[in-house]
Amino acid sequence: MAAAIAALHGASANAESLRCHGNIASEGDSRLSVLHKCGQPMLTDSFCAPVYYAPSLMPVPQPFASVVAPCQQVEEWLYDRGEGNLMATVRFKSGVVQSITYGRAPK
């Protein structure tokens, strides 16, 4: 039982990747690299995520937020991988892949 729990815990630590057209896009890849490997996404979105500071992980308060670090630009690209496959959402921060998640529909 402990081995099964350890195996599940280890699997959750692995970074996701996206296989497309015989290539693999993964965390740390640039937008240009993902476009080259996977082509144009089905949909894109961008938004300004709040900036947090350590150690409390609280958002930077106003008026400092608008002067010092108002937000961090985040982009999400949605790929429809075809019938029988889950959709993939690729999230970029600072122009590189931060995460790749899978689901039946975008959230």
N, C-alpha and C positions, 0 to 999 in steps of 0.2 A: 504494500500500500504506500509506504513512504517513497519507494522508487517511482511509482506512478505520479505522485504529487510533485516530486523533484523534476520529473520529465516534463510535466505540464508547466511548471514554473520556468524551466529553461526554455521551453518553446515560446512562451509569451515574451521573452526578452529579445527574440530574434526580430530584426527589422524586416518589414514587408518589402517585396519587390513586385514589379509589374512586367510581365512577359508580353511583348508585342512584336509581331513580324520577325520572329527569330532573335530578337534583342531583349535585353533585360535592363529596365530602368529601376534605380534604387535610390535610397536616401543618400544625399550628398550630390546627386547629379544636378546639373544646371538646367534651366528651362530649355535652352538650346539643345542640350543633349537629349532631353525627353522628347522634344519635337522631332529631332532626327530619328530617334529610335521608334517612336510610337505614332508620329503624325499628329494632325490637328485633333484636339479633344472635341467631344460632342458639345459640351458647354463649358464656359469659364465664368468665374466670379472673382471679385477682389473686394477686400474690405480692410478697414483699419482696426487692428486688434489693440486693446489697451496694453500698455507697457507695465510690467510688474517689477518690484524691487525686492531684493533679499533682505533680511531672512524671513520676513512675514508673508511673502508672496501676495502683497496687497497692491492694487493698482496705484500708480504714481498719482497723488492727489492734485487737484486744481489749486492754485494757478500754476504750479510747477509743471504739470503735464503739458499744458499748451505751449510753454516756453522751452522746456528742456527736452522732453521726449513725448510728444503728443500721442503717438501710436506707432505701430509697426505694420507696414503694408504686408498683407497676406493674400496669396492667390490660390484658388482651388480650380483644378481642371478635372472634368468628369469624362471618363472613357467608358463607352458601352462596348463590352468585349464579346458581344454576340450571344446568341441563344445558348442556354445551358451554363453561362458564366455570370458571376456577379459583376455589377458595375464597380469600377475603380475610381476613387477620388484621390488625386495627387495634390498635396498641400505644399506650397512653396513659401518660404520665408527668406528674405534677403537673396532672392533669386535662385535658391537651391531647394531640392526636395527635402522637406522636413519629415513628411510621413506619407504613407500610401495605405488607404483603408478600403475595404470591400463591403458592399451591401447590395440589397435588392433594389434600393432606390436612394437617391441622394438625401441627406439629412439637412 
